[in-house]
């Protein structure tokens, strides 16, 4: 059966490429920008951030024409999620893709909402992140349908809202909504949202926490600094100490160790005032075996060594996750990649986060794997190699056969 898939795809590759690009062009034309309500004025076509229902309305009739069963679930009517499934029973392999995009920004050589193909790449906002992989997944469905593959399980495309941004305190209308309500329940998931040209497989992601560090000094006149306690100087001493400090951890086999970044530094009201307060916000990506409470305690101890008065508190926290590199999902991707592309993609871990984290923490094995270059995310002139999108479609179909098996008879 896999040989039949490969032969059919090779014979009709040009048509698959054309149909894939046509759907991608339609999706990119929809400005599903998700950057919060404050940015809506920059995208006057939108009434709410994202409006991912625009993509659902484009994709749904295409997959239904292929025989897929579709369900639309929405916490907000303009921010819908689409589940499109081939097959009626058995285990589910889902491809989890997001329909929202970041704002185009400046510096484009072409219209960001018009797909432009040059030098073998498709340019436009969302071509890589993540509308290109949506088009590839639909092409994989078309391939499975045209060959008549009798899968013993179900191949599912999950077009999900709100990956790029969410307002503080806002309910998650996407992956959180779907998983919490039991609407999305695959047995395996592929998240094509990491780049790496399909040459690596994301099997682990670091946890993330923010620590707000506040130095408390004493305000005074700038002409008599000896009467005050300079909170900026105090915080600066802490940050120098932090730069030379290694957080306690056990190195992880693919994630390595934690990273620390001082992303925000605030202090002072005027040059002629000794600042009484200063604050830094620190972004820490941590590995299994570490915990947010322990990291906070470690930083408090470091502040005590520096001296002075302090307030330290946790901000946003997400935990790390990892799956075994021997998981059948990883094996199926590697084996088929060797046959199709002559490349054995290696498992690795990353500091960023994808939908794979939500799946894995929910007990569903998931990996990040997909086309494109990781340096092309969120930049002007975002692009993806067209032939990688086409290859990805074939590979998804082949991986589905290996993971889901074939019906007897």
C-alpha positions in Angstrom: 0.0 0.0 0.0 2.8 2.4 0.8 4.3 1.7 -2.6 1.0 2.5 -4.2 0.9 5.8 -2.3 4.4 6.7 -3.5 3.7 5.8 -7.1 0.4 7.7 -7.2 2.0 10.8 -5.6 5.0 10.7 -8.0 2.7 10.5 -11.0 0.5 13.4 -9.9 3.0 15.5 -7.9 2.5 18.6 -10.1 -1.2 18.5 -9.6 -0.8 18.1 -5.8 1.6 21.0 -5.8 -0.8 23.2 -7.8 -3.8 22.4 -5.5 -1.7 22.9 -2.4 -0.6 26.4 -3.5 -4.1 27.3 -4.5 -5.5 26.6 -1.0 -2.5 28.3 0.6 -3.1 31.4 -1.5 -6.7 31.5 -0.4 -5.7 31.2 3.2 -2.9 33.7 3.2 -5.3 36.3 1.7 -7.3 36.1 4.9 -5.6 38.4 7.5 -6.1 36.3 10.6 -3.8 38.5 12.7 -3.8 37.6 16.4 -1.9 40.3 18.4 -4.5 41.4 20.9 -7.3 44.0 20.7 -4.9 46.9 20.9 -3.6 45.9 17.5 -6.9 45.6 15.8 -6.7 49.1 14.3 -3.8 47.9 12.2 -6.0 45.2 10.6 -9.3 46.9 10.0 -10.8 43.8 8.3 -11.0 42.1 11.7 -13.5 42.7 14.5 -11.8 40.4 17.0 -8.2 39.1 17.1 -7.6 36.2 14.8 -11.0 35.5 13.3 -9.8 32.0 12.6 -13.3 31.1 11.4 -12.2 32.6 8.1 -9.8 29.7 7.6 -12.2 27.1 8.9 -14.7 28.3 6.3 -12.1 27.9 3.5 -10.8 24.5 4.5 -14.1 22.8 5.6 -15.7 22.4 2.1 -12.4 21.2 0.6 -12.0 18.3 3.1 -15.7 17.4 3.1 -15.4 17.0 -0.6 -12.7 14.4 0.1 -15.1 12.5 2.4 -13.8 13.8 5.7 -16.2 14.1 8.6 -16.0 17.7 10.0 -16.8 19.2 13.4 -16.6 22.9 14.2 -16.1 23.9 17.8 -16.0 27.5 18.9 -15.7 29.3 22.3 -16.3 32.5 20.2 -18.2 32.3 16.9 -15.4 34.1 15.0 -12.6 32.0 16.5 -13.6 28.5 15.4 -11.6 25.3 15.5 -12.0 22.7 12.8 -11.6 18.9 13.3 -11.6 17.1 9.9 -11.3 13.3 10.1 -10.9 10.5 7.6 -12.1 7.2 8.9 -14.8 6.3 11.5 -13.0 4.2 14.1 -9.7 3.1 15.5 -6.8 5.2 16.8 -6.4 8.8 15.7 -3.3 10.5 14.3 -3.9 14.3 14.4 -2.0 17.0 12.7 -2.4 20.1 14.9 -2.0 23.4 13.1 -3.0 26.9 14.0 -4.9 29.3 11.8 -3.8 32.6 13.4 -0.8 34.7 12.3 1.4 37.4 13.7 1.1 40.9 12.2 3.1 41.4 8.9 5.3 44.1 10.3 7.6 46.2 8.0 10.2 45.4 5.4 8.3 43.2 3.0 9.4 42.9 -0.7 5.9 41.8 -1.7 2.3 42.0 -0.4 2.3 39.8 2.8 -1.3 38.7 2.1 -0.5 37.6 -1.5 1.4 34.3 -2.0 4.4 35.1 -4.2 6.5 32.1 -5.5 10.1 32.9 -6.4 13.3 30.9 -6.1 11.4 27.8 -5.1 9.8 29.4 -2.1 6.3 30.6 -1.3 6.4 34.1 0.4 3.6 35.6 2.5 2.5 35.9 6.1 1.5 32.4 7.3 3.1 30.5 4.4 5.3 28.8 7.0 3.5 29.6 10.2 1.1 27.8 10.0 -1.0 27.9 6.8 1.5 26.1 4.6 1.3 23.0 6.8 -2.5 23.2 6.8 -2.4 23.0 3.0 0.0 20.1 3.2 -2.3 18.2 5.6 -5.2 18.7 3.2 -3.0 17.3 0.4 -2.2 14.3 2.5 -6.0 13.7 3.0 -6.4 14.0 -0.8 -3.7 11.4 -1.3 -5.1 8.9 1.1 -8.5 9.3 -0.4 -7.4 9.1 -4.1 -5.4 5.9 -3.5 -8.2 4.4 -1.4 -6.0 3.6 1.6 -8.1 1.4 4.0 -6.7 2.9 7.2 -7.5 0.9 10.4 -7.6 4.2 12.3 -8.4 7.8 11.6 -6.3 10.6 10.1 -7.4 14.0 11.5 -6.6 17.6 10.7 -7.1 19.9 13.6 -7.1 23.6 12.6 -6.8 25.4 15.9 -7.3 29.0 17.0 -5.2 31.3 19.1 -1.6 30.0 19.1 0.2 33.3 18.6 -1.2 35.5 21.3 -3.7 35.6 24.2 -4.6 38.5 26.4 -3.8 38.1 30.1 -6.7 36.3 31.8 -8.5 35.5 28.5 -9.9 32.0 28.1 -8.0 29.9 25.5 -10.4 29.5 22.5 -8.1 27.0 20.9 -6.1 24.0 22.2 -7.1 24.6 25.8 -10.8 24.7 25.0 -10.6 21.6 22.8 -8.6 19.5 25.3 -10.4 20.6 28.4 -13.8 19.7 26.9 -12.6 16.4 25.5 -13.3 17.5 21.9 -9.8 16.7 20.7 -8.7 13.2 21.7 -6.0 11.8 19.3 -3.7 8.9 20.1 -0.8 10.7 18.4 -0.2 14.2 17.3 2.2 15.9 14.9 2.7 19.6 15.3 4.3 21.2 12.1 5.4 24.4 13.8 9.1 24.2 14.4 10.9 24.5 11.0 14.1 22.6 10.8 13.3 21.5 7.2 11.9 18.2 8.6 15.4 17.3 9.5 14.8 17.2 13.2 12.0 16.1 15.5 11.0 18.1 18.6 10.5 15.5 21.3 10.9 17.8 24.4 10.3 21.4 25.3 11.6 23.3 28.3 9.3 24.8 30.9 9.0 28.6 31.1 8.6 30.9 34.0 8.9 34.6 34.6 10.3 36.0 37.8 9.6 39.6 38.7 12.5 40.9 40.8 11.9 44.2 42.7 14.7 46.0 44.5 13.6 48.3 47.3 15.9 51.2 48.1 15.3 54.6 49.5 14.6 57.7 47.4 16.6 60.8 47.9 17.8 64.0 46.1 20.3 63.3 43.3 22.7 65.9 44.8 22.9 63.9 48.1 22.9 60.2 47.0 24.4 59.2 50.4 21.0 59.9 52.0 19.3 57.3 49.9 19.7 53.7 48.8 20.0 53.4 45.0 17.6 50.6 43.9 19.0 50.6 40.4 22.5 49.9 41.6 21.1 47.2 44.0 19.3 45.5 41.1 22.3 45.8 38.9 24.4 44.0 41.5 21.8 41.2 41.6 21.8 40.8 37.8 25.6 40.6 37.7 25.5 37.9 40.3 22.7 36.1 38.4 24.9 36.2 35.2 27.6 34.2 37.0 25.1 31.9 38.7 24.1 28.4 37.3 20.7 27.3 38.4 20.7 23.9 40.1 19.7 21.2 37.7 20.4 17.8 36.2 21.2 18.1 32.5 18.5 16.6 30.3 19.5 14.3 27.5 18.0 16.5 24.7 17.2 19.7 26.5 20.5 20.2 28.2 20.2 22.8 31.0 18.1 25.9 31.7 18.5 29.3 30.1 18.1 32.7 31.8 17.3 36.0 30.1 16.7 39.4 31.6 14.0 40.7 29.3 12.9 43.9 31.2 14.7 46.4 33.4 12.9 49.4 34.8 14.1 51.9 37.4 14.3 55.6 38.1 12.0 58.6 37.6 14.4 61.3 36.8 18.2 61.8 36.6 18.3 64.0 39.7 16.4 61.5 41.9 18.0 58.5 43.7 15.6 55.7 42.6 13.8 54.0 45.5 12.6 51.1 43.4 13.8 49.1 40.4 12.4 46.0 38.7 13.5 43.3 36.3 11.5 40.6 34.7 13.5 37.4 34.0 12.5 34.7 31.6 13.8 31.3 32.6 13.4 28.1 30.4 13.9 25.2 32.7 14.2 21.4 32.4 12.6 18.3 33.9 13.7 17.9 37.5 13.6 21.6 38.2 10.5 23.3 39.6 9.2 26.9 39.7 9.1 27.1 43.5 12.6 25.8 43.9 13.9 28.2 41.2 12.2 31.1 43.0 13.8 30.1 46.3 17.2 29.9 44.7 16.9 33.4 43.3 15.7 34.7 46.7 18.8 33.2 48.3 20.9 34.9 45.6 19.3 38.3 46.4 19.9 37.8 50.1 23.6 37.3 49.3 23.6 40.6 47.3 22.0 42.4 50.3 19.3 45.0 50.5 15.5 44.7 50.5 13.7 42.6 47.9 10.4 41.4 46.5 10.5 38.4 44.2 7.4 36.8 42.7 6.5 34.3 40.0 4.7 35.4 36.8 3.6 33.1 34.1 4.6 29.4 34.5 4.4 26.4 32.2 6.1 23.1 32.9 8.5 21.1 30.7 7.6 18.0 28.8 9.3 15.2 26.9 8.4 12.0 25.2 10.6 8.9 24.7 12.6 9.1 21.5 11.6 5.4 21.0 7.9 6.3 20.7 6.3 4.7 17.6 5.5 8.2 16.4 9.1 9.1 16.2 10.1 5.8 14.6 7.4 6.2 11.9 8.6 9.7 11.0 12.3 8.7 10.9 11.7 5.6 8.8 9.6 7.2 6.2 11.8 10.3 6.0 14.8 8.1 5.2 12.9 6.5 2.3 11.3 9.7 0.9 14.0 12.3 1.5 17.2 10.3 2.3 17.4 12.0 5.7 17.1 10.5 9.2 15.6 13.3 11.3 17.1 13.4 14.8 15.2 13.9 18.0 16.0 17.2 19.8 14.6 19.5 22.5 13.9 23.2 22.3 13.3 26.1 24.6 10.2 27.4 22.8 6.7 26.0 23.1 4.3 24.5 20.6 0.9 22.7 20.8 3.0 19.6 21.5 3.3 20.6 25.1 -0.5 20.8 25.6 -0.9 17.3 24.0 1.9 15.7 25.9 0.9 17.1 29.3 -2.6 15.7 28.5 -1.1 12.2 28.0 -1.1 12.3 24.2 2.2 11.6 22.6 3.1 14.6 20.3 6.1 15.8 18.5 7.1 18.9 16.6 8.0 18.2 13.0 7.5 20.0 9.8 8.8 22.0 6.8 10.6 25.3 6.5 13.4 27.1 8.3 13.1 28.0 11.9 14.7 31.4 11.2 11.7 32.3 8.9 9.1 32.5 11.6 7.7 35.9 12.5 10.0 37.8 10.1 9.4 40.1 7.1 9.4 38.0 3.9 8.3 34.9 5.7 8.6 31.9 3.3 8.7 28.2 3.0 10.2 25.9 0.3 7.3 24.8 -1.9 8.7 21.3 -2.5 9.1 20.8 1.3 5.3 21.4 1.7 4.7 18.9 -1.1 7.1 16.3 0.5 5.4 16.9 3.9 2.1 15.9 2.4 3.4 12.6 1.1 5.2 11.9 4.4 2.1 12.5 6.5 0.2 9.9 4.4 3.0 7.3 4.8 3.3 8.0 8.6 -0.4 7.5 8.9 -0.2 4.1 7.3 2.6 3.0 9.7 0.9 4.3 12.9 -2.7 3.5 12.1 -2.3 0.3 10.1 -4.6 -1.1 7.4 -8.0 -2.8 7.7 -8.1 -6.5 6.9 -10.0 -7.8 3.9 
